[in-house]
Amino acid sequence: MTNLQKYTIASTLRGSMWWLAVGPLYFMERGLTIEQVYYIVAAFSVAVVIFEFPTGILADRFSHKGSVVWSGMFGSVLQFLLIIPAGFYFYLTIFILVGLSSSMRSGSNVAVLHKISDNFQRDLARIKTIGFVWIALTTFIGGWLFTINIIFPYLLNGLSMLLAAIIFNQIKVKNNFQGKKSEFGNIYKIAFGSLKHLKNHRKLRGLVLMTSAFLATFFSYKYFLPVLFNVKNIPIIYLSTVMSMSILFMAMGTAITSTKYYIRLKYTIPLLLLGTLLLGFVNQIFTLALVIWSIHFLRGMFAVRTTVLVNKYAKNSIRASVMSLKSLTTRVFMSIYMLMIGKILGIWSFEVLSVVTFGILGVFVVYFVWSVTSTSRKSIKS
């Protein structure tokens, strides 16, 4: 096999999400409360932010390939440990270590691809497309296996990560100690430096904050939807089907953005707001599936269009730092949102959570609209 073929197989296996449709439900089966589950997820997100910079330095200094391989080995052990019946603090510790494992891989995997690829953009797009399809498949099968034995999803995830690490280790690549820091940046290598630039770019600041808030909400759905279906007494096999189809709809939304048929942001954003509001109030499986699929379809277009706008508004000198800051802000927002979900669901209901989420996202949308209109008025006056 060529280096690119090995990379594609390893990357696809590493992205397996056998657990995606059942993650929170597994830990609730182990005796954790809803609030404790979301505390754990929040801790994972915070850990990724904390470990990203140190692991980036180590990968740049020693080996991007080695960082990915050790991340896979370490991550597979952690997945196997999650099979053990235990309590809150055990799983909390494991998830913090999973954050470390994820940070070890972040950026370094892309740096390796950049070294072995003759056409980086083409190969990255192909690998992501294959990855989407594989995630959809593993999500569907994992939900079905969960009904047979609750440990199967995490067992398969551990095996997939171990096999991915073994295959990735076969890739032939030279270590030039470049990549993450010079080509791509990590999430806050230069993010803090971009703050002073954003101070004078009101429109860009509004866009980054709004995009980060929406993406943080979207990323939370992998932990949000299983609990939602469980509360509505919808069988897990339906959930795995809906979530696997959602990933395909998101891929479709992403693909359509490259054509003239995409939906403009001024329509996409209100529809996404409506979708987040309806999630907590819809009870029928068919209607709920339509709402979820619509959100993920629009999410694909939203992510691409906002990325294009960020690059349009940012100057060449700060483009990389702005993208790093957006990634950092998204992770911070997700941590806060996970804590908020745990608190609200521990006291109230999904209906309340939907209304609160709608309100928070609405504030960021209003701020973005204000930043655009006020900047336009300022330009006209000058």
Secondary structure, DSSP 8 states (H G I E B T S, - for coil): --HHHHHHHHHHHHT--TTTTTHHHHHHHTT--HHHHHHHHHHHHHHHHHHHHHHHHHHHHT-HHHHHHHHHHHHHHHHHHTTS---HHHHHHHHHHHHHHHHHHTTHHHHHHHHH-SSHHHHHHHHHHHHHHHHHHHHHHHHHHHTT-TTHHHHHHHHHHHHHHHHHTT------S-SIIIII--TTTSHHHHHHHHTT-HHHHHHHHHHHHHHHHHHHHHHHHHHHHHHTT--HHHHHHHHHHHHHHHHHHHHHTTSTT---HHHHHHHHHHHHHHTTT--SHHHHHHHHHHHHHHHHHHHHHHHHHHHHHS-TTTHHHHHHHHHHHHHHHHHHHHHHHHHHHHHS-HHHHHHHHHHHHHHHHHHHHHHHHHHHHHHHH-
